[in-house]
Amino acid sequence: MAKSKTAGISFFEKNLTLWVILCMIAGVLIGKFLPAVPAALAKLEYAQVSIPIAVLIWLMIYPMMMKVDFASIKNVGKNPTGLYITWVVNWLIKPFTMFAIAAFFFYVVFKPLIPPDLAKAYLAGAVLLGAAPCTAMVFVWSHLTRGNPAYTVVQVATNDLIILIAFTPIVALLLGVSGITIPWNTLLLSVFLFVVIPLAGGIATRNLVMKKKGEDYFNKTFIPKFNNITIVGLLLTLVLIFSFQGDIILSNPLHIVLIAIPLILQTFLIFFIAYWACKKLRCSHDVAAPAGLIGSSNFFELAVAVAITLFGATSPAVLATIVGVLVEVPVMLYLVKIANRTTAWFPAKQSA
């Protein structure tokens, strides 16, 4: 049973936390012993956007966008309860609970340990994570909980559309409340670069390949070719970022643990809010599990990209988003286990 439940997650994905740790170490060592490398790469930028990092981020995001089937949105009206819960939790609850939890820990609980300027930067990174619900790994989590694949596609597709509209104003609002001045043009540029462009490219690629080769070829042959590209792009990005972040990490190693604490608490909170709401509204388990998991996990690729664009690759805000990558996989696998042990809470499966 355990083997079948992990069959949908690749070797790289299953061990993502280990690879992130190794990339952190490699990046820090490069920054310390080969400082000319990050110094040279830092000069390759356009409009305050690092070109090498932008290329790597596109490698992360583009394959995920090809998986999104927007044609499935036509089925939204058939069984909308799980979607309503997903939308409300992701956009009306999650960003604000992330802000509240992170601010409480960084400004109050950890005040003796974190200087005010770093606390503000870490809060900014946490806000970016909270405003970017998952759009890719949720397919893995849904598979591991035997979620309804068609319904999960609709949840992801509509979520991507909402990101285009809601991400920018929510981030600007919460960062403004926290005292961080954000130029709207920079934030809009980052969303355009790392959501609109790869999303449009993904849709075009999907339609072109399916038109020429068919849907079966696209899903079973074409998409699997890209399975590890997202993870490789992420890991190379982390090596580069941590080569920029070496001084901050070496001087504040405890801060990685301190950042992880509110992020983990937020993950559990959002999962149980969505999961409990699905239980109360009598959604089936194959709808409830993905609804809980899509909100509790993060679109960390977007969060990292926007943090780099807004604050620069050396900013502590970027470090906070990367800690989100570090803790996500083990925490989400534990939530998958909880979901699989509580199937009896929900009625029998329903159609999408």
LUMDOTI-406579 format. One record per residue: x, y, z of N, C-alpha, C in turn; residue in three letters. Coordinates in steps of 0.05 Angstrom, whole numbers, plus 5000, padded with zeros to 4 digits. Example, Ala and Ser with C-alpha at 12.3 -4.5 7.8 and 13.67 -1.06 7.14 Angstrom:
REM residues 2
526448865156524649105156526449345156ALA
525749555142527349795143525850015157SER
***
This chain:
REM residues 352
501749765000500050005000501750255000MET
503750265018505450495019506950544993ALA
507750324981509150344955507450464934LYS
504950384933503150494912502450784917SER
502450864942501751144948504051334941LYS
506451234939508751404932509551374903THR
508151214888508951164860508751414843ALA
506951614850506651844834508652064839GLY
510452034857512352234864515152134855ILE
516652304840519152214829521352204851SER
523552084843525852064862526752344870PHE
526952534852527752794858525752934876PHE
523152904870521053034886520952924914GLU
521152654917520952524943523252604961LYS
525552674949527852744965528553044962ASN
526553204956527053484950528353634973LEU
527553574998528753705021531753645022THR
532653405017535453335017536953484995LEU
535753504971537153644949537353944956TRP
535254054968535354334976537554384996VAL
537854215015540054245035542754235021ILE
543054035003545654004989546154254972LEU
544054364959544454604943545154844960CYS
543854854984544555075003547555065009MET
548554825016551354795023553154864999ILE
552454764976554054814952554155114946ALA
551755244947551655524941553255694961GLY
553055624987554555775007557555745003VAL
558455494997561255444992562255594967LEU
560655604947561455754923561756054930ILE
559756154945559856434952562256504970GLY
563156314986565356365005568056334991LYS
568356114976570956044965571356124936PHE
569156174922569256264894567456514890LEU
568056724904566256964903566157094876PRO
568057044859568057164832565657054816ALA
564856804821562656684806560056844810VAL
559056864835556557014839556857304832PRO
559257424835559657704828559357744798ALA
560357564782560057584753557157544744ALA
555857344756553057284749551157514757LEU
551857644779550157864789550058094770ALA
552158114752552258334733550458284709LYS
549558034706547857964683544958014690LEU
544058264687541258324694540258534675GLU
537558534673536158734656533758824671TYR
533459084674531159204689530959084717ALA
533259054730533458944757532658654759GLN
532458514737531858224737534358074729VAL
535157884745537457724739536857534716SER
538357564694537757394670538257094676ILE
540557014688540856734694538656614712PRO
537856764732535756664750533056654735ILE
532556854719530056864704529856614685ALA
532056544672532056304655531456054671VAL
532756034694532355794711529555784722LEU
528456004728525656014739523755934717ILE
524256024692522555934670522655634667TRP
525055524670525255224669523555094691LEU
523355224714521655114735518755124729MET
517855354719514955414717513755314692ILE
515155334669514055264643512954984641TYR
514454774650513254504649510754474665PRO
510454614687508054594703505654714689MET
506154934675503955074661502854904638MET
504454734626503554564605501454354615MET
501554294641499754094652496854204657LYS
496554464656493954584663492054584639VAL
489854454643487854424622485554624627ASP
485654854614483555054619480854984607PHE
480854784589478254694578476554574600ALA
477854474621476354334642474654534659SER
475154794656473654984672470654984665ILE
469954884641467154874633465554694652LYS
466854514667465454334685465154444714ASN
465954694718465954804745463154794758VAL
461054854742458454874754457254604762GLY
458454384755457254124761457454044791LYS
459654134803460054064831461954274844ASN
460854514850462554734856463454764885PRO
462454604903462954644932465954634938THR
467354434928470154414934471754644922GLY
470854744899472154974887471755224904LEU
469255264914468755504930470555494955TYR
470855264967472555244991475455304983ILE
476355204961479155254952479555554948THR
477655684934478055964928477956134953TRP
476156084971475856244996478356205013VAL
479255955017481555905034484056025022VAL
484455984996486956074983487256374982ASN
484956514978485156804972483956984993TRP
482156885009480957055030481956995058LEU
483356765061484356685087487356655087ILE
488456495070491256415071493256645072LYS
493056845053495057055054495057215080PRO
492657235093492457405117493257245142PHE
492756985142493756835165496756805164THR
497856785140500756775137502057035147MET
500857255140501857515149501757535180PHE
499457455191499057475220500957295235ALA
501157045226502856845240505856925238ILE
506657005214509457075210510157335225ALA
508457535224508957775239509057725269ALA
507357555279507357495308510057365316PHE
510957175301513457045308515957215303PHE
516057355280518457505274518657765291PHE
516357885297516458135312516058105342TYR
514857885351514357855379515957625391VAL
515357375382516557145394519557135390VAL
520457205366523357185359524657465360PHE
523357655372524557925373527357935384LYS
527957785406530657795416532757675398PRO
531857515378533657355361533957465333LEU
531957625324532057725297531958025297ILE
533958165285533958455283531558555267PRO
530558795273528158895259528258895229PRO
530658965218530858975188530558695176ASP
531758495189531458225179528658125184LEU
527458185206524658105211522758205189ALA
523158455181521458565160521958425133LYS
524458355127525058215102523857935103ALA
524157795126523057525128520057525125TYR
518757725137515857755134515057785105LEU
516657945090516057985062516157725047ALA
518157565052518357295039516057115047GLY
515257125072512956965081510357045067ALA
510057305064507657415050507557315021VAL
509757315008509857214980509156924978LEU
509956764998509256484998506256455004LEU
505156615022502356595030500456675008GLY
501456854990499656944968499956784943ALA
501556564944501956394920501356104926ALA
498756034925497955754930498955574907PRO
499355324914500655134896499055094870CYS
500555064848499355014822500454764808THR
502554644820503854414806504054164823ALA
505454194846505853964863503253854873MET
501054014873498553924882497553684865VAL
498453664840497753424825498953174837PHE
501353204848502652974862501152914888VAL
500553114904499153074929496452954924TRP
495053054903492352944896492552644889SER
494652574873494952294865495452124890HIS
497052214908497852054932495452024951LEU
493452194949491052164966488752044950THR
489251954925487251854908485052054902ARG
485952304899484052524893482952494865GLY
480752624860479452624834481152794815ASN
482452664795484352814778483053034762PRO
480552974752479253174735478553424752ALA
477653374777476953594795479453754803TYR
481653614807484153744815485053934792THR
484753844767485454004745483854264745VAL
481254244751479554484752480454664774VAL
481054554797482054714820484554864812GLN
486454734799488954854791488455064769VAL
486854994750486455184727485155434737ALA
483055424753481755664763483655814782THR
485255674797487155804815489155964799ASN
490055864776491956014760490756264749ASP
488156254742486856494732486556704754LEU
485956614778485756794801488456924807ILE
490556774805493256884810493757124793ILE
492957114768493357334749492057584759LEU
489857564773488257794782488957874811ILE
489157674829489157734857491957754870ALA
493957614858496557604870497757884875PHE
497858044854499058304856497858484877THR
495158534877494058714898494258604926PRO
494058334930494358224957497158264967ILE
499158204951501958244959502458534965VAL
501558714947502058994952500759094977ALA
498258994983496859075007498358985032LEU
499058735033500358625058503158725062LEU
504658765040507358875043507159175051LEU
505059305041504659585049503959615078GLY
502259435088501559435116504059375134VAL
505859215124508259145139510459355137SER
509859575122511759795121513859765099GLY
513359585080515259545058514159675033ILE
515659865021514760004997515359834973THR
513359774958513559604934512759764909ILE
514459804890513659924865511859744849PRO
509459844843507459674829508559574802TRP
510059744788510959654762512859414764ASN
514459404786516259174789514658924796THR
512658954813510958724820509458624796LEU
508258804780506858724756508658594736LEU
511158704734513058584715513758294723LEU
514058254749514857984758512557784753SER
510057864757507757694751507557634721VAL
508057844705508057814676510157614667PHE
512657654678514857484670514557194679LEU
513557154703513656884715510956744718PHE
508756884709506156754708505056774679VAL
504757014669503357054644504956924621VAL
507556984619509156874597509256564597ILE
510056444620510156144619507356024617PRO
505256154627502556044625501756054595LEU
502156274582501456294553503056094537ALA
505656074543507355884529506455594534GLY
505755534559504855264566502255194551GLY
500355384550497855334535498355294506ILE
500155464494500755434466502055164460ALA
503955084477505354834473503354604475THR
501754614496499754404501497954364476ARG
496854594467494954574444496354484419ASN
498854564414500254494390500954194390LEU
501954094412502753814413500253634412VAL
498153704426495753544426494453544398MET
494553764384493453784358494953604338LYS
497653584341499253434323499453134330LYS
499553074357500052804366497852684381LYS
495952844391493752744407494152764437GLY
491952744451492052774480493552554494GLU
493252314484494552084497497652114495ASP
498652194472501452234469502452454487TYR
500852674489501652904505501952824535PHE
499952674545499952614574501952384581ASN
502252194563503851954570506651964560LYS
507252124539509852124527511252394530THR
509752604521510952874520511452994548PHE
509453004565509753124592511752974609ILE
511852704609513852574626516752644619PRO
517252744595519952834587520853064604LYS
518953214615519653454630519453414660PHE
518953174669518453124697520553234716ASN
523053204709525153284727526353564721ASN
525453684698526553944691525854154712ILE
523354144722522654344742524354324767THR
524854074776526554034800529454114795ILE
530454044771533254124765533454424763VAL
531554554750531554854749531454974777GLY
529854854794529654954822532254924836LEU
533554694834536054644848538254814838LEU
538454854812540555034802540055324811LEU
537455404812536855674822537655704851THR
537255494867538055504895541055534898LEU
542555384882545455404884546355694878VAL
545155804858545856084850544956284872LEU
542556254882541556434903543256414928ILE
543856164936545356134961548256214958PHE
549256234934551956344930551856644936SER
549456774930549057054937548557084967PHE
547256884979546256905007548256805028GLN
550656725019552556595037553056745063GLY
553657005061554357155085552057165105ASP
549557195095547257215112546856945127ILE
547156725112546656465124548856395144ILE
551356445137553556385156553356545181LEU
552356795179552156955203549556915218SER
547556785205544956735219543856455213ASN
545456245219544455975213541855905228PRO
541556005252539155955268536656065255LEU
536956265238534656395226533156215208HIS
534456015196533055825178531055675194ILE
531755585218529855445236527655635245VAL
528355885251526356075261524356145239LEU
525256165214523456215192521655975187ILE
522655735190521155495185518755465204ALA
519055545228516955495248514255625240ILE
514055885235511455995226510455875200PRO
512355815182511455695156510155425160LEU
511255265177510154995183507455025197ILE
507255205216504655245230502455335211LEU
503255515193501355615173500355385155GLN
502255215147501554985129499454805142THR
499854735167497854565181495254715185PHE
495354965192492855115197491155125172LEU
492355195149490755225124489654955115ILE
491254745118490254485110487754415126PHE
487854445153485554365169483154545166PHE
483554795160481254975154479754875129ILE
481254825107479954735083478854455086ALA
480254285099479454005103476953985120TYR
476954145142474554155160472154265145TRP
472554475129470354595114469154395095ALA
470854235081469854025063468353815078CYS
469253745102467853545118465053655126LYS
464953905135462354025143460454045120LYS
461454095096459754125073459453865057LEU
460353645069459953375059461053345030ARG
463453445026464853385001465953105003CYS
466252964981467552704981470552734986SER
471752514996474552535003476352594979HIS
475652494955477252544931477152834922ASP
475352994934475253284929476453424953VAL
475853334977476753465001479753465005ALA
481053234999483953225003485453414985ALA
484953424959486353624942485653914951PRO
483153964960482354234968484054324992ALA
484554135011486254205033489154235026GLY
490054075007492954075001493754294982LEU
491954384964492654594945493154864960ILE
491654904982492055154997494455145016GLY
494854905028496954885048499754875034SER
499854785009502454794995502655064980SER
505055124971505555394959506655374931ASN
506155574915507355604889510055744894PHE
511955584906514355704916516155804893PHE
515855684869517355784847516656084841GLU
514056144841513256424837514156604860LEU
513856504884514756664907517656734906ALA
519356534899522256584896522756784874VAL
521356744851521856924828521057214835ALA
518757254848517957524854519757644876VAL
520557494895522357594916524957694904ALA
526057534885528557614871528157874856ILE
525857884841525358124825524958374842THR
523458344864522858574881525258664898LEU
526658474909528658544930531558474922PHE
531958324901534658244893535357974905GLY
537157834891537757554899539157534925ALA
540357754935541757754961539957824984THR
537457884979535657965001534957745020SER
534657795046533657595064530857505058PRO
529257665044526557585036526657345018ALA
528757325001529057094983529656845000VAL
531256885021531956665039529356545051LEU
527556725059525056635072523456455052ALA
523356545027521856385007523156115003THR
525856105004527255855000526855665023ILE
526655775047526055595070523255465066VAL
521455605052518955485045519255245028GLY
521255255009521855014993522954795011VAL
524654865029525954675046524054505063LEU
521954635073520154495092517654375078VAL
517154465053514554385041514254085037GLU
516153955025515753675018515253495042VAL
516953505063516453325085513853385100PRO
513153645102510653725115508253625098VAL
508353665072506153585055505753285055MET
507953135055507752845056506352755082LEU
506852895104505652835129502652895128TYR
501853115115499053185111497652985093LEU
499052885073498052675056497352425072VAL
499152365091498652135108496152175126LYS
495852415136493452485152490952455135ILE
491052555110488752535093487952255087ALA
490052085082489451805076488451645100ASN
488951735124487951605147485151695156ARG
484151895143481552015151479451995129THR
479751805111477751775090474951725100THR
474751595124472151525135470551775144ALA
471852005145470452255153468552345131TRP
468952245107467652365083465852165070PHE
463752255055461952075041463451945017PRO
462051765003463251624981463951824959ALA
465551724940466451904918464152004902LYS
464552254892462552374874463952454848GLN
462352474828463552544802464352834801SER
466252904783467153184780464853344769ALA
***
